[in-house]
Amino acid sequence: MTHATYITNGFIWLDHGDLELGRAVLPLSHLHEAFLTRFGETAFYRPLVTVIHSLDTALYHQRAPGYHLTNVILHLLASAAFALFLSQFLSLNYSERQGMYFIMVGPGVMGEGHAEYIDDLLDEDTSIWRICCWHKNQQRMQVGGKKDETGWEVYEEAREGGAIIATGHEHSYSRTHLLSNMKSRTIASTSDTLEIRRGRTFAVVSGLGGKSIRTQKQEGKWWASIYTADQGANFGALFGIFNRNGEKDLAEFYFKDITGKVVDRFWVRSKVGN
């Protein structure tokens, strides 16, 4: 229902170039080219996005609500598919408090009231694992050149609820130690086994998806791991294995680059339910 309110909006941000100027639109007779070329004027490979944009343009021309309706429908389908995946392959048992709870918000990108939303959801949740995700950062919560863009409230509400904080935006990788205050970067522990609970958590920036790799411009004692161009970084991703060794409150995380090199490995023990 929340996303449905966006349908009547006009084009925003990248839409002006990708859709209005047609950078990510192909004639229907040339749709196959989407699988052979880059996306718009970027280095990304997103053929399905180009195909969807092209079909929408053929149907709606320059009427933005049509495009937004397609996005809402795709969002619903993706949410249903994700829920099906979790139920079929992860066998999460929420009645036994073995669940994972994801909260995805957009501070600094769209909307408002994100901190209050996080607070409300985490107050009611009983899952062992809570993960709060958003794109942008505060300057001290990344090691590149980004400025304060989200406010500290979202970080603090996630911490108070015992949720892991996962962000991107900056094109590098960095992870904090366990913190008892995000705004003041108060270190609760420097162990590579992080014991999260209400009031104590960590934040990670995983931004090496393939676009570029940036240099380090920030530092601080609260950082447990930093991987930028200055450290010879390569593209990669952060992986998490939950229910490690059959223990529902234990997870292993590692950042692996595309050469197979593991540059950060750590364990997390959740005490959120205690």
N, C-alpha and C positions, 0 to 999 in steps of 0.2 A: 504494500500500500504506500509506503514511503517513496519508493522509486516511481510509482505511478504519478506522483505530483510533478515529476520532471517533464512529463510528456509534452506539455504545452509550452515549454521553454523554447527559445531560439537556439541558434548555433553558438557555440562557445569555443574558446581557446584553439585547439588544433583543427576543429571543424572548419574554420574559415579557409584554411589552406587545403586540407585533405578533401573536403566536400564542396565548398563553394567555388574554390579555384580548380577543383578536380585533380589534385595531385595524387590522390589514392583512389581514383575512379577510372575504370576501363569500359569501353563499349562492350556490350554483351557478346558480340562476335569475337572479342579478343580476351575473354575471361581466362583462357588457358595461360596467357602471359603473366598472370598473377603468380603462378607457380615457378616462373623462370626469372623474375626480376625482383628487385628490392621494393620495400614498401614506401610509396610516395617518394619523397626526396630524402629519405633516411637510409641508414645502413641495415635496418631491420628486415627480417624475412617474415612477413605476415600475410601470406596468400589468402587465407580465409577472410581476414578483415577486408582486404581489397575486394574480394568476391561479394561480400555482404554489402559493402559501400556501393558497389556497382549495381547490384540488384535493387538496393534502396533508391538509388538515383533514377533508375529506370521506372520505378513505381511512383516515387514521390516528387521527383525533380528537386526543387529547392524548398520544399515544405518540411521544415525541421521536425515538427511533431511526428511525422511518419518514421523518421530515423530513430527518434527517441522510443517510439513504440516497439520497434524492432529490438532495440537494446534491452528494454524491460523484459520482453519475451525471452530473449537469449539469456538474460540474467536468471530468470525463473527456471529455465531449463538447466542451466549450469548448477544452480543451487540444488535442484532435485537430483541431478546426476551425482553431485558431491555427497549428498545425504545417502544415496543408494550405495555409493562406493564405501562410505564409512560403515554402513550397516552390513554389507556383504563381506568386506575384506578385513576390516579391523575388529569386528565383533565387539564393539564398545558396549559395555553394560552400565548404563547410567544409574540403574537402581542400586548397583553395588559401588557407586561413586568411582567408576573407572573411566569416566568420560573425558573428552577433550572439548573445550569450549573456545571457539574463535570469535573475537569481536573485531570487525573491520570498520574503521572510521576514516574520515577525510579531513582532519584539521589542517588548515592552511591551503586547502584545495577547494572544498565546497561545503556549504552549510555552517551551522553553529551548534552549540550545546553538546559538543562531543564528549567533554569531560563528565558532564552530568549523565550522559547516556552510558558511559563506561561504568560510572558509579552505580547507577540503578541496576545494570545487568549483573555486575559482580556481586552486589549485595544479595541478590536472589539466587545466584548460582551455587551449586554444590559439587561441581566437577573438581577432580584432583588437578587437572591441567587446564590453565587458562592462558590464552595467547591473544594479546592485543596487537593489531597490525594497523599501521598507517604509513603513508609514503614519505612525507616530509619530516624535517628534524628541527631540533634546537641546535644552535651553533656548537654548544659543548657536548652534544650527543652525536657528533660525527667528527671525523678527523680531516675533512677537506675544507672547502671554501664556502660552505653554506652558512646562511645567517639564521637568526631566530625566526622560525616560520610557523610553529605550531602552538606555542605557549607551553608553560610547564605543567598546566593543570592536567592534561591528558597523561603525561608521564607519572604524575603523582597519584592520580586515581588508579592507574594500572598497578602501580607499586603497592598502594594500600590494599588492593584486592588480590595481591599475590600473583599477578599475571606477568608472564614473559612479554617483553616489548620487542617487536620485530618491525624494523623500518627499512627504507631504501634510500632513494633520491641521490645521495652521494655515491659516486662510482668508485667505491673501495669497500673493504671489509673491516669492521671493527667490532669489538665486544667489550663491554664493561665487566669489572669485577661485580660481585654481589654488593648492592647498594641499599642503604637504609634511608636515603634521601636522594632523589634524582636531581633536584634543582641545585643543591649544594654539593652533589657528587660525594656523599659521605659513604666511605667504604666500610661494609660490615664484615667482609672476609675476602681474602685473596686466594683462597683455595680453588683448585680446578674442579672440585666437587661443590657446586653451588647449592645451598639449601634454601630454596625459596619458601616463603610463607607470607601471610598478610603483613605488609609493611617492608618486605625485603624481596628484591628481584634484581634482574639485570636487563640491559638493553643491547640489542645487536643491530648493526647496519649491514645488510647483505646487498650490495649494489654492483656486483661484478657479473651482470647477466650477459654482457657481450657488446655493449655500445662503445665504451671507452674505459680507460683506467687512469685515475687521477692521482696526483701527488699528495703527500701528507702536508697539511698546513696547521693542524692542531695537535696538541699533546696534553697529557695529564696523567696523574698517578692512578686515576680511576679506570684506565684502560688496561684490560688483561691481554688483549691481542689486537694488533694492527697489521693490515696487509694492504699496501697501496703500491703505486708505481715505484716509490722510494725503496720498498722491500722486494722489488722485482715481481710484483703481483701478476697473476694471469687470471683469466676469466674462470669462474667457478660458482659453486652454490653451497649453502648450508644445509646439511642433512640432520635429521633427528630420528632416533630409534627409541620409541616409547615402550614401556613394559619390559625394560631390559632385564635379562636374566630371570624373567618371570615375575619381577617385582613391579607392581602397578604404579608405584610412586617414584620409579627410577627411570631416567632417560639418558641416553648418550647422544651428544651432538658433535659434529665435526664439519669443518669447512674443507672441501676438496676442490682443487682446481682441475682444469680440463686435461692436464698432464698426469693426473692421478695423485699429485702431491697433496698431503693433508697438512694444512698450515695451522690449524687450531683444532684441538680435541678437548672436550670437557664433559663432565657429568652433572646432571641436575637431579637433586632429590626434592620432591615436592612435599612440603608439610602444610599445604594450604588447608587441607581438610582436618587438620589436628587442632 
